[in-house]
């Protein structure tokens, strides 16, 4: 007997080993494929959208679009005539039991679906888009990026208006962080708003090697919150930690613009691409840090560090949405001095390091693991 059908509309190819967006899409692919025959339509603006490290379950169709359309919104997909025909040709023949529209920018694409499908359409905001845009505007101002800050503020206002429309359009709306879900319920009562946390696949860990005083930060460095975190690491956190823990080493792993990579290396930070298998990278580090001061949603980088059994030091912003208990699952620090003292505590206390690693891993297994497909 054939199974019912599910449809995933996504701006990125689902990938268990990709960036945060790709892993969020993978979370949906795994959940849907467990109960349905899955069709995924990837509507991407980047080259290589058909490539990925992980084989996606079910049927996958990759379509391409221009970056900005008539709404003039950042990360919005405007389905012109050609894309509209391609989307409609890629739809499954029968009505799906569930349709997940991943990210607000695909709202106009969802409008192309048959009207009879509307009662099974769900929107996954992932981040609360308007709040995230306001946060990105603040980060842009911190770095003197005035035009980018203005564009993000403008996008935040437009997304806020559209979010009210979307709550009426979809059967339910999902967000990654419980704080975002609660605030959205309070601001927009009446909608069915669900907290659907980020989850990742289990990983193989290896024994820690020579990691006594080595600190690791992982992130796609073209994304403003990660870029800000890397620069803060170079200019503030690293000097503060070197004062209290001489001989400490720093690794930043992730795709970095050439100018940023040079700045990091001048600050004595080892900067290189994120490997296909990060197990050895995590095993070489005593601490994984998440010094993020902006952005939205929940941070997959903390989940990954927990998966590799690394003690974590994070800002309160980076730890939001994970339900982590400070001092048990990770350490919280919001200034350079606090970061340096937290890292030194872990360097000097192997029992604390082991306790944080074990508690973080247990938190991951309790709430944030996906089954292996």
C-alpha positions as CSV (number, residue, x, y, z in Angstrom):
1,X,0.0,0.0,0.0
2,X,1.5,3.4,-1.0
3,X,2.1,6.0,1.6
4,X,0.6,9.5,1.6
5,X,2.7,12.3,0.1
6,X,4.4,15.2,1.7
7,X,5.9,18.3,0.0
8,X,8.8,20.4,1.2
9,X,9.5,23.8,-0.4
10,X,12.9,25.0,0.6
11,X,15.4,27.7,-0.4
12,X,18.4,25.4,0.3
13,X,19.1,21.8,-0.4
14,X,18.6,19.7,2.7
15,X,22.0,18.6,4.0
16,X,22.9,17.0,7.4
17,X,26.5,18.3,7.0
18,X,25.7,21.8,5.6
19,X,25.2,25.2,7.2
20,X,22.4,26.0,9.6
21,X,19.8,26.5,7.0
22,X,20.6,23.3,5.2
23,X,20.5,21.4,8.4
24,X,17.1,22.9,9.3
25,X,15.9,21.8,5.9
26,X,17.4,18.3,6.6
27,X,15.4,18.2,9.8
28,X,12.2,18.6,7.9
29,X,13.2,16.1,5.2
30,X,13.9,13.4,7.9
31,X,10.7,14.1,9.8
32,X,8.5,14.0,6.7
33,X,10.2,11.0,5.1
34,X,9.6,8.9,8.2
35,X,5.8,9.0,7.5
36,X,5.3,10.1,3.9
37,X,6.6,9.8,0.4
38,X,8.6,13.0,0.3
39,X,8.9,15.4,-2.6
40,X,11.4,18.3,-2.1
41,X,11.4,21.4,-4.3
42,X,14.6,23.4,-3.8
43,X,14.2,27.0,-5.0
44,X,17.7,28.4,-4.7
45,X,19.6,31.5,-5.8
46,X,23.1,30.0,-5.4
47,X,25.3,27.8,-7.7
48,X,25.7,24.2,-6.6
49,X,22.2,23.9,-5.2
50,X,22.0,20.4,-6.6
51,X,25.2,19.3,-4.7
52,X,25.4,18.2,-1.1
53,X,27.2,15.8,1.2
54,X,24.0,14.0,2.2
55,X,21.6,12.1,0.0
56,X,18.1,13.6,0.5
57,X,15.3,11.0,1.0
58,X,12.6,11.0,-1.6
59,X,12.3,13.0,-4.8
60,X,14.3,16.2,-5.2
61,X,13.8,18.9,-7.8
62,X,16.2,21.9,-7.9
63,X,15.0,25.2,-9.5
64,X,16.8,28.6,-9.7
65,X,15.6,32.1,-9.3
66,X,16.9,35.7,-9.2
67,X,17.8,37.0,-5.8
68,X,15.3,39.9,-5.5
69,X,11.9,40.5,-7.0
70,X,9.0,43.0,-7.0
71,X,8.6,43.1,-3.2
72,X,12.2,44.4,-2.9
73,X,12.8,42.2,0.1
74,X,16.1,40.6,1.1
75,X,16.0,36.8,0.7
76,X,12.5,36.8,-0.9
77,X,11.6,34.7,-3.9
78,X,9.5,36.4,-6.6
79,X,8.2,33.6,-8.8
80,X,8.1,35.2,-12.2
81,X,6.3,33.4,-15.1
82,X,9.2,31.0,-15.9
83,X,9.7,29.9,-12.3
84,X,5.9,29.7,-11.7
85,X,5.6,27.2,-14.6
86,X,8.6,25.2,-13.3
87,X,7.2,25.0,-9.8
88,X,3.8,23.8,-11.0
89,X,5.4,21.2,-13.2
90,X,7.4,19.9,-10.2
91,X,4.5,19.5,-7.9
92,X,3.3,16.0,-7.0
93,X,0.2,14.8,-8.8
94,X,-1.9,14.1,-5.7
95,X,-2.7,16.4,-2.9
96,X,-0.1,16.1,-0.1
97,X,-1.0,15.2,3.5
98,X,1.5,17.9,4.6
99,X,3.2,20.9,2.9
100,X,6.1,22.5,4.7
101,X,7.1,25.9,3.3
102,X,10.5,26.5,4.8
103,X,11.3,30.2,5.4
104,X,9.1,33.3,5.0
105,X,10.8,34.2,1.7
106,X,8.9,31.4,-0.1
107,X,5.5,32.7,0.7
108,X,4.8,33.9,-2.8
109,X,5.9,30.5,-4.1
110,X,3.4,28.8,-1.7
111,X,0.7,31.0,-3.3
112,X,1.2,29.0,-6.5
113,X,0.0,25.8,-4.9
114,X,-3.5,24.6,-5.7
115,X,-6.1,26.3,-3.5
116,X,-7.3,22.9,-2.3
117,X,-3.9,22.4,-0.7
118,X,-4.0,25.4,1.5
119,X,-5.5,23.6,4.5
120,X,-2.4,21.4,4.8
121,X,0.2,24.2,4.3
122,X,2.5,25.0,7.2
123,X,5.1,27.7,7.3
124,X,8.5,27.2,9.1
125,X,9.8,30.7,9.8
126,X,12.8,29.1,11.5
127,X,14.0,32.5,12.8
128,X,11.4,35.1,13.5
129,X,12.3,37.0,10.4
130,X,11.4,40.6,11.4
131,X,13.2,40.3,14.8
132,X,16.2,38.7,13.1
133,X,16.4,41.6,10.6
134,X,16.3,44.1,13.5
135,X,19.2,42.3,15.2
136,X,21.2,42.2,11.9
137,X,20.6,46.0,11.6
138,X,22.1,46.5,15.0
139,X,25.2,44.4,14.1
140,X,25.6,46.3,10.9
141,X,25.6,49.6,12.8
142,X,28.2,48.2,15.2
143,X,30.5,47.9,12.2
144,X,29.6,51.1,10.5
145,X,27.8,49.4,7.7
146,X,25.2,52.1,7.4
147,X,23.6,51.1,4.1
148,X,23.3,47.5,5.2
149,X,21.8,48.6,8.5
150,X,19.2,50.7,6.6
151,X,18.3,47.8,4.3
152,X,17.9,45.4,7.2
153,X,15.7,47.9,9.1
154,X,13.5,48.4,6.0
155,X,13.3,44.6,5.5
156,X,12.3,44.1,9.2
157,X,9.4,46.5,8.8
158,X,8.1,44.8,5.7
159,X,8.6,41.3,7.1
160,X,6.6,42.3,10.2
161,X,3.6,43.3,8.1
162,X,3.9,40.1,6.0
163,X,4.1,37.9,9.1
164,X,0.6,38.9,10.1
165,X,-0.6,37.9,6.7
166,X,1.1,34.6,6.9
167,X,-0.4,33.7,10.2
168,X,-3.8,33.9,8.5
169,X,-2.7,31.9,5.5
170,X,-1.1,28.8,7.0
171,X,-2.6,26.0,9.0
172,X,0.4,26.4,11.5
173,X,3.6,28.4,11.8
174,X,6.8,26.9,13.2
175,X,9.8,28.6,14.9
176,X,13.0,27.2,16.2
177,X,13.3,29.1,19.5
178,X,10.6,28.8,22.2
179,X,11.2,32.5,23.2
180,X,10.3,33.5,19.6
181,X,7.2,31.3,19.6
182,X,5.9,32.8,22.9
183,X,6.5,36.4,21.8
184,X,4.8,35.8,18.5
185,X,1.8,34.2,20.2
186,X,1.5,37.3,22.5
187,X,1.8,39.8,19.6
188,X,-0.4,37.9,17.2
189,X,-3.0,35.9,19.1
190,X,-5.2,33.4,17.3
191,X,-2.5,31.7,15.1
192,X,-1.3,28.2,15.6
193,X,2.3,28.8,16.5
194,X,4.5,25.7,17.2
195,X,8.1,25.6,18.6
196,X,10.0,23.1,16.4
197,X,13.6,23.0,17.6
198,X,16.6,22.5,15.4
199,X,17.8,19.0,15.5
200,X,21.0,17.3,14.1
201,X,22.1,13.8,13.3
202,X,24.3,11.8,15.7
203,X,28.1,12.1,15.0
204,X,31.1,9.9,15.6
205,X,33.4,11.4,18.1
206,X,37.1,10.6,18.6
207,X,39.3,10.9,21.6
208,X,40.6,14.3,22.4
209,X,44.1,14.9,21.3
210,X,46.5,17.5,22.7
211,X,43.8,20.0,23.3
212,X,45.0,21.5,26.6
213,X,44.8,25.2,25.5
214,X,43.0,25.3,22.2
215,X,39.8,27.2,21.5
216,X,37.5,26.6,18.4
217,X,34.9,28.8,16.8
218,X,32.9,27.4,13.8
219,X,30.7,29.4,11.5
220,X,30.0,30.5,7.9
221,X,31.9,33.8,8.1
222,X,30.1,35.5,5.3
223,X,27.0,35.7,7.6
224,X,27.1,38.9,9.6
225,X,26.6,37.4,13.1
226,X,29.4,35.0,12.5
227,X,31.6,37.7,11.0
228,X,31.0,39.9,14.0
229,X,31.8,37.0,16.4
230,X,35.1,36.2,14.6
231,X,36.2,39.9,14.7
232,X,35.2,40.1,18.4
233,X,37.2,37.0,19.0
234,X,40.3,38.5,17.3
235,X,40.0,42.0,18.8
236,X,38.6,41.4,22.2
237,X,38.3,37.8,23.4
238,X,41.7,36.5,22.2
239,X,43.8,39.3,23.8
240,X,41.8,39.0,27.1
241,X,42.3,35.2,27.2
242,X,46.0,35.4,26.4
243,X,46.5,37.7,29.4
244,X,45.1,35.1,31.8
245,X,46.1,31.9,29.9
246,X,49.4,32.3,28.1
247,X,50.0,30.0,25.2
248,X,46.4,29.6,24.3
249,X,45.7,28.8,20.6
250,X,42.7,29.8,18.5
251,X,41.1,28.1,15.5
252,X,38.3,29.7,13.4
253,X,36.8,27.2,10.9
254,X,34.4,28.2,8.1
255,X,34.3,29.8,4.7
256,X,35.8,33.3,5.2
257,X,36.1,36.3,2.8
258,X,39.9,36.8,2.0
259,X,40.0,40.1,3.9
260,X,38.6,38.6,7.1
261,X,41.0,35.6,6.9
262,X,43.9,38.0,6.8
263,X,42.6,40.0,9.8
264,X,42.3,36.8,11.8
265,X,45.7,35.5,10.9
266,X,47.3,38.9,11.8
267,X,45.6,38.4,15.2
268,X,47.3,35.1,15.6
269,X,44.2,33.0,14.9
270,X,44.4,29.9,12.7
271,X,41.7,30.3,10.0
272,X,40.8,27.5,7.6
273,X,37.8,25.9,5.9
274,X,35.5,23.6,7.7
275,X,36.4,20.0,6.9
276,X,34.0,17.5,5.4
277,X,34.5,15.4,8.6
278,X,34.9,17.8,11.6
279,X,35.6,15.1,14.2
280,X,39.3,15.6,14.3
281,X,38.9,19.4,14.4
282,X,36.7,19.2,17.5
283,X,38.9,16.6,19.0
284,X,41.9,19.0,18.8
285,X,40.1,21.7,20.7
286,X,39.6,22.0,24.5
287,X,36.7,24.5,24.2
288,X,34.1,25.4,21.6
289,X,33.0,29.0,21.8
290,X,29.9,30.7,20.4
291,X,30.6,34.5,20.9
292,X,27.5,35.6,18.8
293,X,25.9,39.0,19.6
294,X,23.1,39.0,17.0
295,X,21.1,36.9,14.6
296,X,18.0,34.8,15.2
297,X,16.8,31.3,15.9
298,X,18.8,28.7,17.7
299,X,22.5,28.0,17.1
300,X,23.4,24.7,15.5
301,X,27.0,25.3,16.3
302,X,26.3,24.7,20.0
303,X,24.4,21.5,19.1
304,X,27.4,20.3,17.1
305,X,29.8,21.1,19.8
306,X,27.7,19.1,22.3
307,X,27.5,16.3,19.7
308,X,31.3,16.2,19.7
309,X,31.4,16.3,23.5
310,X,33.2,19.7,23.8
311,X,32.6,22.1,26.7
312,X,31.0,25.3,25.4
313,X,31.4,28.9,26.3
314,X,28.7,31.1,24.7
315,X,27.0,34.4,24.9
316,X,23.5,34.5,26.4
317,X,22.3,35.4,22.9
318,X,24.0,32.3,21.3
319,X,22.5,30.0,24.0
320,X,18.9,31.3,23.6
321,X,16.3,28.7,22.7
322,X,18.2,25.7,23.9
323,X,16.9,25.4,27.4
324,X,20.5,25.0,28.6
325,X,21.3,25.5,32.3
326,X,24.3,27.8,32.7
327,X,27.1,26.2,34.7
328,X,25.7,22.7,34.0
329,X,25.4,22.4,30.2
330,X,27.6,25.3,29.2
331,X,29.2,28.5,30.5
332,X,27.7,31.9,29.7
333,X,29.8,35.0,29.1
334,X,28.9,38.3,27.5
335,X,32.1,40.4,27.9
336,X,35.7,39.7,26.9
337,X,36.7,39.4,30.5
338,X,34.0,37.0,31.3
339,X,34.9,34.9,28.3
340,X,38.6,34.8,29.3
341,X,37.7,33.7,32.9
342,X,35.3,31.0,31.8
343,X,37.8,29.6,29.4
344,X,40.5,29.6,32.0
345,X,38.2,27.8,34.4
346,X,37.8,25.0,31.9
347,X,41.6,24.9,31.1
348,X,42.4,24.6,34.8
349,X,39.7,22.2,35.8
350,X,39.5,19.0,33.8
351,X,36.6,17.8,36.0
352,X,34.6,20.9,35.0
353,X,35.5,20.4,31.3
354,X,34.3,16.8,31.4
355,X,31.1,17.6,33.4
356,X,30.1,20.4,30.9
357,X,30.9,18.1,27.9
358,X,28.8,15.2,29.4
359,X,25.9,17.5,30.4
360,X,25.8,19.2,27.0
361,X,25.8,15.9,25.2
362,X,23.0,14.6,27.4
363,X,21.0,17.8,26.7
364,X,21.5,17.2,23.0
365,X,20.4,13.5,23.2
366,X,17.3,14.5,25.2
367,X,16.0,17.2,22.9
368,X,17.9,17.8,19.7
369,X,18.9,14.5,17.9
370,X,17.4,13.3,14.7
371,X,17.1,9.6,13.7
372,X,19.6,8.3,11.2
373,X,18.1,8.0,7.7
